[in-house]
Amino acid sequence: MSAPQKKTIGRSLLVTSAAVLSSLALTAPVALAAPSPSPTGPSPSASPSVTPPAKMSTVGGARLGLAGTQVNLANGVPVLPKDITARSWIVTDAESGDVLAAHNAHWRLPPASTMKMLFADTVLPKFPKTEKHKVLPSDLAGIGAGSSMVGIKENETYTVHDLWLGVFLRSGNDAVHVLSAMNQGVAKTVAEMNEHAEELQALDTHVVSPDGYDAPGQVSSAYDLTLFARSGLQKKDFREYCSTVTAEFPGATTKNKKGKTVRKPFEIRNTNRLLSGDYDISQYQGIAGVKNGNTTNAGATFTGVAERNGRVLLVTVMNPSKEEHNEVYKETAKLFDWGFKAAGKVEPVGELVPPKGAAGSSAQPAASGQAGGGSGGSGDSGGSGASAKPVTSATAGGGSGGVWTALGITGGLLVLLAAGGFLVNRRWPLPDLVRRRSSRP
């Protein structure tokens, strides 16, 4: 049976809603422990190895545990772009879970602020967006030097909605720490993130700091980051925040010339350059999120989701060696272009596994011998650091709207088999995925 036939059959069996899987993923028991970095890997103070380990996890398929590029090229399948320099990358169909191509997909590397996807997927469901919180000095304790910040002030009150915009748009480590304080502290939040990673079968991941700040032993992989994005995108609020280009963020309380207390907001812009654009890169056609990062040890990292002609792809790129401005986004765009041309033609080399708690799923243990990542204590810029060129967009002051958060329906969530059982290990459509109708300038 051809790939297009499988896709058509899969779509005809969709019957239920996103809420079912979200509930399963959040409530299912955890059975496997998150792996610690291999003692044979680099020391906690060292940078990651320049070569992938000989043995990596085989979660999602044996070929994904192999070093180097994995792709099934055949007649009609476009050739991969030759100028991809990332240490690790993966191109997947977000709905079917098919891995179209990958390069060192399970290489455990420092993730930078892409770790915030797991943070959001873990913590976001706990607090209504209208809840307010007055920031205590202790809420901002322990933020790493040089961290990216949205500009949260002590003794000011913010809504949960404000805080999440700070996390996603400005990659604000201050917003992460305030939300962690609301969640009874960083230690509890980190423990819950590791538990949730286990539930998602993201077994390359070990969380030390919830904001992605370089820390000894903190690692993830292109495969795992894609799992986090795929899970997060099941949540409407997650989709809203990761797709918002600009927003109004509350400033500090001051008094005007008349002595009246005022709190003037300021604009924040998403540092995801495929979403907001920059002087040397345009907004990517069909882009809908997700999260970027940049630290000394991680280099530039990025996971993006985009849709064209009903096809939804996820691409993760970690640490390009080419030192050009916005290189991580340029390489991501090239892989997206390839993926949209290859989808439906190329045979998959693996799959994105479902959460362990999803009915019908089967947990796959990670292979041994994975190399650990490094540390350093460098700050996370969350982006390139350059100011983006102006782009036409709707803003999200107290809520996003316009073309940037236009929601489309892509169907149900689980496949109902004829026998009456539920299975999620291949088909996982994204409900109400943010659709992009604009094109490159």
Residue pairs with C-beta under 8 A, 6 or more apart in sequence:
1 9
3 98
3 344
3 345
3 346
3 347
3 348
4 344
6 96
7 96
7 344
10 96
10 415
10 426
10 427
11 411
13 415
13 416
13 417
13 427
14 411
14 412
14 413
14 414
14 415
14 427
14 429
15 412
15 414
15 415
15 416
16 412
16 413
16 414
16 416
16 422
17 412
17 413
17 431
18 234
18 235
18 413
18 431
18 432
20 413
20 414
21 234
21 355
21 358
21 413
21 414
21 424
21 428
22 125
22 234
22 235
24 355
24 357
24 358
24 359
25 196
25 199
25 200
25 231
25 234
25 355
25 357
25 358
26 125
27 357
28 199
28 355
28 356
28 357
28 358
29 357
30 195
30 198
30 199
30 356
31 198
31 356
31 363
32 198
32 201
32 203
32 356
32 363
32 365
33 198
34 194
34 195
34 197
34 198
34 203
34 205
34 206
34 207
35 203
35 204
35 206
35 366
35 370
36 206
36 217
36 372
37 44
37 108
37 206
37 217
37 219
37 370
37 371
37 372
37 373
38 53
38 369
38 370
38 371
38 372
39 372
40 369
40 371
41 49
41 53
41 108
41 370
41 371
41 372
41 373
42 48
42 49
42 371
42 372
42 373
42 374
44 216
44 217
44 372
44 374
44 375
45 216
45 374
45 375
45 376
46 374
47 297
47 374
47 376
48 109
48 110
48 297
48 371
48 373
48 374
49 371
51 67
52 67
52 87
52 88
52 104
52 107
52 371
53 67
53 107
53 108
53 369
53 370
53 371
54 67
54 369
55 65
55 367
55 368
55 369
55 370
56 64
56 65
56 66
56 67
56 104
56 105
56 106
56 107
56 108
56 204
56 367
56 369
56 370
57 64
57 65
57 106
57 203
57 204
57 221
57 223
57 366
57 367
57 370
58 64
58 65
58 106
58 364
58 366
58 367
59 106
59 201
59 203
59 204
59 223
59 353
59 364
59 365
59 366
60 99
60 105
60 223
60 350
60 351
60 352
60 353
60 364
61 99
61 349
61 350
61 351
63 70
63 102
63 349
63 350
64 70
64 99
64 102
64 105
64 106
64 223
64 349
64 350
65 106
65 367
67 104
67 107
68 103
68 104
69 80
69 101
69 102
69 103
70 101
70 102
70 103
70 105
70 349
70 350
71 77
71 80
71 100
71 101
71 102
71 346
71 349
72 346
72 347
72 348
72 349
73 79
73 80
73 346
74 345
74 346
74 347
76 345
77 342
77 345
77 346
78 338
78 341
78 342
78 345
80 101
80 338
81 331
81 334
81 335
81 337
81 338
83 322
83 331
83 334
84 103
84 317
84 320
84 331
84 334
84 335
85 320
85 321
85 322
85 327
85 331
86 103
86 317
86 318
86 319
86 320
86 321
86 328
86 331
87 104
87 107
87 109
87 299
87 318
87 319
87 320
87 321
88 103
88 104
88 105
88 107
88 109
88 221
88 222
88 316
88 317
88 318
88 319
89 102
89 103
89 104
89 105
89 222
89 315
89 316
89 317
89 318
89 331
89 335
90 99
90 101
90 102
90 103
90 105
90 222
90 223
90 226
90 314
90 315
90 316
91 99
91 100
91 101
91 102
91 313
91 314
91 315
91 335
91 336
91 338
91 339
91 342
92 98
92 99
92 100
92 226
92 230
92 313
92 314
92 315
92 352
93 100
93 311
93 312
93 313
93 314
93 343
93 348
94 230
94 233
94 305
94 312
94 313
94 314
94 428
94 430
95 312
95 410
95 427
95 428
95 429
95 430
96 426
96 427
96 428
97 230
97 351
97 352
97 353
97 354
97 425
97 426
97 427
97 428
98 348
98 351
98 352
98 426
99 105
99 348
99 349
99 350
99 351
99 352
100 313
100 339
100 342
100 343
100 346
100 348
100 349
101 335
101 338
101 339
101 342
101 346
101 349
102 222
102 223
102 349
102 350
104 222
105 221
105 222
105 223
105 350
106 204
106 221
106 222
106 223
106 366
106 370
107 221
107 222
107 318
107 371
108 204
108 219
108 220
108 221
108 370
108 371
108 372
108 373
109 219
109 220
109 221
109 298
109 318
109 319
109 373
110 214
110 218
110 219
110 220
110 295
110 297
110 298
110 373
110 374
110 375
111 205
111 212
111 218
111 219
111 220
111 225
111 293
111 298
111 301
111 318
112 212
112 214
112 293
112 294
112 295
112 298
112 299
112 300
112 301
112 380
113 148
113 171
113 211
113 212
113 291
113 292
113 293
113 294
113 295
113 301
113 380
113 382
114 212
114 220
114 225
114 228
114 291
114 292
114 293
114 301
114 302
114 303
114 316
115 207
115 209
115 210
115 211
115 212
115 218
115 220
115 293
116 167
116 168
116 171
116 176
116 210
116 211
116 212
116 291
116 293
117 225
117 228
117 229
117 232
117 290
117 291
117 303
118 193
118 196
118 197
118 202
118 205
118 207
118 220
118 228
119 167
119 176
119 179
119 189
119 193
119 210
119 211
119 212
120 164
120 167
120 168
120 232
120 238
120 241
121 196
121 228
121 231
121 232
121 235
121 238
122 189
122 192
122 193
122 196
123 179
123 180
123 183
123 189
123 192
124 164
124 232
124 235
124 237
124 238
125 235
126 183
127 160
127 179
127 182
128 160
129 159
129 160
129 161
129 164
129 237
130 159
130 160
130 161
131 159
131 160
132 157
132 158
132 159
132 160
133 157
133 158
133 159
133 160
133 163
133 178
133 182
134 155
134 156
134 157
135 152
135 153
135 154
135 155
135 156
135 157
135 158
135 178
136 154
136 155
136 181
137 154
138 181
139 154
139 177
139 178
139 181
140 152
140 154
140 174
140 177
140 178
141 177
142 177
142 186
143 149
143 173
143 174
143 177
143 211
144 173
144 209
144 211
144 213
144 214
144 377
144 378
144 379
144 380
145 377
145 379
146 378
146 379
147 173
147 174
147 211
147 213
147 379
147 380
148 170
148 171
148 172
148 173
148 271
148 379
148 380
148 381
148 382
148 383
149 170
149 172
149 173
149 174
150 165
150 166
150 167
150 169
150 170
150 172
150 174
150 175
150 249
150 268
151 166
151 170
151 172
151 174
151 249
151 251
151 266
152 158
152 163
152 166
152 172
152 174
152 175
152 178
153 252
156 250
156 252
156 253
156 263
158 178
158 250
160 179
160 182
161 398
161 399
162 249
162 250
163 175
163 178
163 179
164 175
164 179
164 237
164 241
165 241
165 244
165 247
165 249
165 268
165 396
166 172
166 174
166 175
166 249
166 268
167 175
167 176
167 179
167 241
168 241
168 242
168 244
168 270
168 291
169 241
169 244
169 246
169 247
169 268
169 269
169 270
169 271
170 249
170 268
170 271
170 382
171 271
171 291
171 292
171 293
171 380
171 381
171 382
171 383
172 382
173 211
173 213
173 380
176 210
176 211
177 186
177 210
177 211
179 189
180 186
180 188
180 189
180 210
183 189
183 192
186 209
186 210
189 210
190 207
190 208
190 209
190 210
193 207
193 210
194 205
194 206
194 207
197 203
197 205
197 207
197 224
197 228
198 356
199 355
199 356
199 357
200 224
200 227
200 228
200 231
200 355
200 356
201 227
201 353
201 354
201 355
201 356
201 363
201 364
202 220
202 223
202 224
202 227
202 228
203 224
203 365
203 366
204 219
204 220
204 221
204 223
204 224
204 366
204 370
205 219
205 220
205 221
205 224
206 217
206 218
206 219
206 220
206 372
207 218
208 215
208 216
208 217
208 218
209 215
209 218
211 380
212 218
212 293
212 295
212 298
212 380
213 295
213 377
213 378
213 379
213 380
214 295
214 296
214 297
214 298
214 374
214 375
214 376
214 377
214 378
214 380
215 375
215 377
216 374
216 375
217 372
217 373
217 375
218 373
218 375
219 372
219 373
221 318
222 316
222 317
222 318
223 316
223 352
225 301
225 303
225 316
225 318
226 303
226 314
226 316
226 352
227 352
227 353
228 303
229 289
229 290
229 291
229 303
229 305
229 314
229 316
230 314
230 352
230 428
230 430
231 355
232 238
232 242
232 290
233 239
233 242
233 289
233 290
233 305
233 430
233 433
234 413
234 428
234 430
234 431
236 407
236 432
239 288
239 289
239 405
239 407
239 432
239 433
239 434
240 396
240 400
240 405
240 434
242 272
242 288
242 289
242 290
242 291
243 275
243 288
243 289
243 400
243 404
243 405
243 434
244 270
244 396
244 400
244 404
244 405
245 269
245 270
245 275
245 276
245 391
245 393
245 394
245 395
245 404
246 267
246 268
246 269
246 270
246 276
246 393
246 394
246 395
246 396
247 267
247 268
247 395
247 396
247 397
247 400
248 265
248 266
248 267
248 268
248 395
248 396
248 397
248 398
249 265
249 266
249 267
249 268
250 263
250 265
251 263
251 264
251 265
251 266
252 263
253 261
253 262
253 263
254 261
254 262
254 263
254 264
255 261
255 262
256 262
265 397
267 395
269 276
269 388
270 276
271 292
271 381
271 382
271 383
271 384
272 287
272 289
272 290
272 291
272 292
272 302
272 304
272 329
272 383
273 281
273 292
273 326
273 329
273 383
273 384
273 388
274 281
274 283
274 284
274 287
274 302
274 304
274 306
274 329
274 332
274 333
275 283
275 284
275 287
275 289
276 283
276 388
276 391
276 393
277 283
277 388
277 389
277 391
278 325
278 326
278 329
278 384
278 386
278 388
278 389
279 386
279 388
279 389
280 325
280 326
281 326
281 329
281 330
281 333
282 440
282 441
283 391
283 438
283 440
283 441
284 304
284 306
284 329
284 332
284 333
284 336
284 440
285 306
285 308
285 436
285 438
285 439
285 440
286 306
286 307
286 308
286 435
286 436
287 304
287 305
287 306
287 436
288 305
288 306
288 307
288 433
288 434
288 435
288 436
289 304
289 305
289 434
290 303
290 304
290 305
290 314
291 302
291 303
292 300
292 301
292 302
292 303
292 328
292 329
292 382
292 383
293 300
293 301
293 302
293 380
293 382
294 300
294 301
294 328
294 380
294 381
294 382
294 383
294 384
294 385
295 376
295 378
295 379
295 380
295 381
296 376
296 378
297 373
297 374
297 375
297 376
297 378
298 318
298 319
299 318
299 319
299 320
299 328
300 317
300 319
300 320
300 327
300 328
300 384
301 316
301 317
301 318
301 319
301 328
302 316
302 317
302 328
302 329
302 332
303 314
303 315
303 316
303 317
304 314
304 315
304 316
304 332
304 336
305 312
305 313
305 314
305 430
305 433
306 312
306 313
306 315
306 336
306 340
306 436
307 313
307 433
307 435
307 436
308 340
309 340
310 410
311 340
311 343
311 344
312 410
312 430
312 433
313 336
313 339
313 340
313 343
315 332
315 335
315 336
315 339
317 328
317 331
317 332
317 335
320 327
320 328
320 331
322 331
324 330
325 384
325 386
326 384
326 386
351 425
351 426
352 428
353 361
353 364
353 425
354 360
354 361
354 424
354 425
354 428
355 361
355 424
356 363
358 422
358 424
358 425
359 414
359 421
359 422
359 423
359 424
360 421
360 422
360 423
360 424
360 425
361 423
361 424
361 425
362 425
393 402
393 403
393 404
394 400
394 401
394 402
394 403
394 404
394 405
396 404
396 405
403 436
403 437
403 438
404 434
405 434
406 434
406 435
406 437
407 432
407 433
407 434
407 435
408 432
408 433
408 434
408 435
409 431
409 432
410 429
410 430
410 431
410 432
410 433
411 429
411 431
412 429
412 431
413 424
413 428
413 429
413 431
414 422
414 423
414 424
414 427
415 422
415 423
415 424
415 426
415 427
416 422
417 423
